[in-house]
Amino acid sequence: MTKLFLTTLVIGTLSVAAAADANAWTRSATGTGPRGTSSVTATGSCANGSCSRNVTRTGPAGNTYTRTGTISR
């Protein structure tokens, strides 16, 4: 179940990356496995040749992991 959730998450992330021309976006997903429920929320925006994103993941134990990134051309 975890592999399915991670695979779905990666595919969703790649899909979001392909839509980098959008000004702003938000995506979220929830997965339930044998250890509980995990969630991920991603937000991002693009302006003036620069795009940024913020991703927050929360695991079944309540641990939270946040990652941010910016890319410019």
mmCIF file of the C-alpha atoms, coordinates in Angstrom:
data_MODEL
# 
_entry.id   MODEL 
# 
loop_
_atom_site.group_PDB 
_atom_site.id 
_atom_site.type_symbol 
_atom_site.label_atom_id 
_atom_site.label_alt_id 
_atom_site.label_comp_id 
_atom_site.label_asym_id 
_atom_site.label_entity_id 
_atom_site.label_seq_id 
_atom_site.pdbx_PDB_ins_code 
_atom_site.Cartn_x 
_atom_site.Cartn_y 
_atom_site.Cartn_z 
_atom_site.occupancy 
_atom_site.B_iso_or_equiv 
_atom_site.pdbx_formal_charge 
_atom_site.auth_seq_id 
_atom_site.auth_comp_id 
_atom_site.auth_asym_id 
_atom_site.auth_atom_id 
_atom_site.pdbx_PDB_model_num 
ATOM 1  C CA . MET A 1 1  ? 0.000  0.000  0.000   1.00 0.00 ? 1  MET A CA 1 
ATOM 2  C CA . THR A 1 2  ? 2.883  2.345  0.793   1.00 0.00 ? 2  THR A CA 1 
ATOM 3  C CA . LYS A 1 3  ? 4.413  1.697  -2.636  1.00 0.00 ? 3  LYS A CA 1 
ATOM 4  C CA . LEU A 1 4  ? 1.090  2.557  -4.280  1.00 0.00 ? 4  LEU A CA 1 
ATOM 5  C CA . PHE A 1 5  ? 0.829  5.784  -2.288  1.00 0.00 ? 5  PHE A CA 1 
ATOM 6  C CA . LEU A 1 6  ? 4.417  6.794  -3.089  1.00 0.00 ? 6  LEU A CA 1 
ATOM 7  C CA . THR A 1 7  ? 3.976  5.941  -6.767  1.00 0.00 ? 7  THR A CA 1 
ATOM 8  C CA . THR A 1 8  ? 0.814  8.017  -6.919  1.00 0.00 ? 8  THR A CA 1 
ATOM 9  C CA . LEU A 1 9  ? 2.588  10.860 -5.154  1.00 0.00 ? 9  LEU A CA 1 
ATOM 10 C CA . VAL A 1 10 ? 5.518  10.807 -7.598  1.00 0.00 ? 10 VAL A CA 1 
ATOM 11 C CA . ILE A 1 11 ? 3.214  10.731 -10.617 1.00 0.00 ? 11 ILE A CA 1 
ATOM 12 C CA . GLY A 1 12 ? 1.212  13.610 -9.176  1.00 0.00 ? 12 GLY A CA 1 
ATOM 13 C CA . THR A 1 13 ? 4.368  15.605 -8.532  1.00 0.00 ? 13 THR A CA 1 
ATOM 14 C CA . LEU A 1 14 ? 5.581  15.056 -12.092 1.00 0.00 ? 14 LEU A CA 1 
ATOM 15 C CA . SER A 1 15 ? 2.181  16.089 -13.426 1.00 0.00 ? 15 SER A CA 1 
ATOM 16 C CA . VAL A 1 16 ? 2.353  19.280 -11.396 1.00 0.00 ? 16 VAL A CA 1 
ATOM 17 C CA . ALA A 1 17 ? 5.877  19.970 -12.682 1.00 0.00 ? 17 ALA A CA 1 
ATOM 18 C CA . ALA A 1 18 ? 4.593  19.659 -16.251 1.00 0.00 ? 18 ALA A CA 1 
ATOM 19 C CA . ALA A 1 19 ? 2.056  22.397 -15.539 1.00 0.00 ? 19 ALA A CA 1 
ATOM 20 C CA . ALA A 1 20 ? 4.719  24.928 -14.505 1.00 0.00 ? 20 ALA A CA 1 
ATOM 21 C CA . ASP A 1 21 ? 3.219  27.608 -16.756 1.00 0.00 ? 21 ASP A CA 1 
ATOM 22 C CA . ALA A 1 22 ? 0.310  28.089 -14.370 1.00 0.00 ? 22 ALA A CA 1 
ATOM 23 C CA . ASN A 1 23 ? 0.479  31.152 -12.122 1.00 0.00 ? 23 ASN A CA 1 
ATOM 24 C CA . ALA A 1 24 ? -0.495 29.302 -8.948  1.00 0.00 ? 24 ALA A CA 1 
ATOM 25 C CA . TRP A 1 25 ? -1.587 25.819 -7.992  1.00 0.00 ? 25 TRP A CA 1 
ATOM 26 C CA . THR A 1 26 ? -2.459 23.629 -5.027  1.00 0.00 ? 26 THR A CA 1 
ATOM 27 C CA . ARG A 1 27 ? -2.570 19.848 -4.844  1.00 0.00 ? 27 ARG A CA 1 
ATOM 28 C CA . SER A 1 28 ? -3.343 17.523 -1.971  1.00 0.00 ? 28 SER A CA 1 
ATOM 29 C CA . ALA A 1 29 ? -3.673 13.792 -1.459  1.00 0.00 ? 29 ALA A CA 1 
ATOM 30 C CA . THR A 1 30 ? -4.366 11.349 1.333   1.00 0.00 ? 30 THR A CA 1 
ATOM 31 C CA . GLY A 1 31 ? -3.447 7.695  1.536   1.00 0.00 ? 31 GLY A CA 1 
ATOM 32 C CA . THR A 1 32 ? -4.411 5.074  4.076   1.00 0.00 ? 32 THR A CA 1 
ATOM 33 C CA . GLY A 1 33 ? -2.237 2.060  4.758   1.00 0.00 ? 33 GLY A CA 1 
ATOM 34 C CA . PRO A 1 34 ? -1.726 -0.547 7.452   1.00 0.00 ? 34 PRO A CA 1 
ATOM 35 C CA . ARG A 1 35 ? -0.012 1.990  9.736   1.00 0.00 ? 35 ARG A CA 1 
ATOM 36 C CA . GLY A 1 36 ? -2.587 4.742  9.332   1.00 0.00 ? 36 GLY A CA 1 
ATOM 37 C CA . THR A 1 37 ? -3.261 7.753  7.156   1.00 0.00 ? 37 THR A CA 1 
ATOM 38 C CA . SER A 1 38 ? -0.638 9.916  5.450   1.00 0.00 ? 38 SER A CA 1 
ATOM 39 C CA . SER A 1 39 ? -1.247 13.165 3.615   1.00 0.00 ? 39 SER A CA 1 
ATOM 40 C CA . VAL A 1 40 ? 0.600  15.518 1.311   1.00 0.00 ? 40 VAL A CA 1 
ATOM 41 C CA . THR A 1 41 ? -0.164 19.103 0.335   1.00 0.00 ? 41 THR A CA 1 
ATOM 42 C CA . ALA A 1 42 ? 1.754  20.978 -2.347  1.00 0.00 ? 42 ALA A CA 1 
ATOM 43 C CA . THR A 1 43 ? 1.453  24.600 -3.405  1.00 0.00 ? 43 THR A CA 1 
ATOM 44 C CA . GLY A 1 44 ? 3.366  26.612 -5.932  1.00 0.00 ? 44 GLY A CA 1 
ATOM 45 C CA . SER A 1 45 ? 3.427  29.604 -8.191  1.00 0.00 ? 45 SER A CA 1 
ATOM 46 C CA . CYS A 1 46 ? 5.289  31.078 -11.137 1.00 0.00 ? 46 CYS A CA 1 
ATOM 47 C CA . ALA A 1 47 ? 6.093  34.695 -11.952 1.00 0.00 ? 47 ALA A CA 1 
ATOM 48 C CA . ASN A 1 48 ? 8.727  36.535 -13.993 1.00 0.00 ? 48 ASN A CA 1 
ATOM 49 C CA . GLY A 1 49 ? 10.564 33.376 -15.083 1.00 0.00 ? 49 GLY A CA 1 
ATOM 50 C CA . SER A 1 50 ? 10.797 31.912 -11.581 1.00 0.00 ? 50 SER A CA 1 
ATOM 51 C CA . CYS A 1 51 ? 8.722  29.115 -10.066 1.00 0.00 ? 51 CYS A CA 1 
ATOM 52 C CA . SER A 1 52 ? 8.545  28.003 -6.457  1.00 0.00 ? 52 SER A CA 1 
ATOM 53 C CA . ARG A 1 53 ? 6.834  25.192 -4.591  1.00 0.00 ? 53 ARG A CA 1 
ATOM 54 C CA . ASN A 1 54 ? 6.195  24.078 -1.028  1.00 0.00 ? 54 ASN A CA 1 
ATOM 55 C CA . VAL A 1 55 ? 5.387  20.474 -0.160  1.00 0.00 ? 55 VAL A CA 1 
ATOM 56 C CA . THR A 1 56 ? 4.295  19.283 3.280   1.00 0.00 ? 56 THR A CA 1 
ATOM 57 C CA . ARG A 1 57 ? 3.940  15.601 4.090   1.00 0.00 ? 57 ARG A CA 1 
ATOM 58 C CA . THR A 1 58 ? 2.396  14.245 7.277   1.00 0.00 ? 58 THR A CA 1 
ATOM 59 C CA . GLY A 1 59 ? 2.882  10.596 8.187   1.00 0.00 ? 59 GLY A CA 1 
ATOM 60 C CA . PRO A 1 60 ? 0.590  8.291  10.138  1.00 0.00 ? 60 PRO A CA 1 
ATOM 61 C CA . ALA A 1 61 ? 2.481  9.021  13.379  1.00 0.00 ? 61 ALA A CA 1 
ATOM 62 C CA . GLY A 1 62 ? 1.932  12.760 12.916  1.00 0.00 ? 62 GLY A CA 1 
ATOM 63 C CA . ASN A 1 63 ? 5.492  13.504 11.801  1.00 0.00 ? 63 ASN A CA 1 
ATOM 64 C CA . THR A 1 64 ? 5.620  16.407 9.351   1.00 0.00 ? 64 THR A CA 1 
ATOM 65 C CA . TYR A 1 65 ? 8.212  16.993 6.624   1.00 0.00 ? 65 TYR A CA 1 
ATOM 66 C CA . THR A 1 66 ? 8.328  20.209 4.604   1.00 0.00 ? 66 THR A CA 1 
ATOM 67 C CA . ARG A 1 67 ? 10.333 20.824 1.457   1.00 0.00 ? 67 ARG A CA 1 
ATOM 68 C CA . THR A 1 68 ? 10.594 24.039 -0.526  1.00 0.00 ? 68 THR A CA 1 
ATOM 69 C CA . GLY A 1 69 ? 12.238 24.803 -3.833  1.00 0.00 ? 69 GLY A CA 1 
ATOM 70 C CA . THR A 1 70 ? 12.660 27.532 -6.424  1.00 0.00 ? 70 THR A CA 1 
ATOM 71 C CA . ILE A 1 71 ? 13.851 27.384 -10.005 1.00 0.00 ? 71 ILE A CA 1 
ATOM 72 C CA . SER A 1 72 ? 14.605 30.236 -12.384 1.00 0.00 ? 72 SER A CA 1 
ATOM 73 C CA . ARG A 1 73 ? 15.372 30.350 -16.069 1.00 0.00 ? 73 ARG A CA 1 
# 
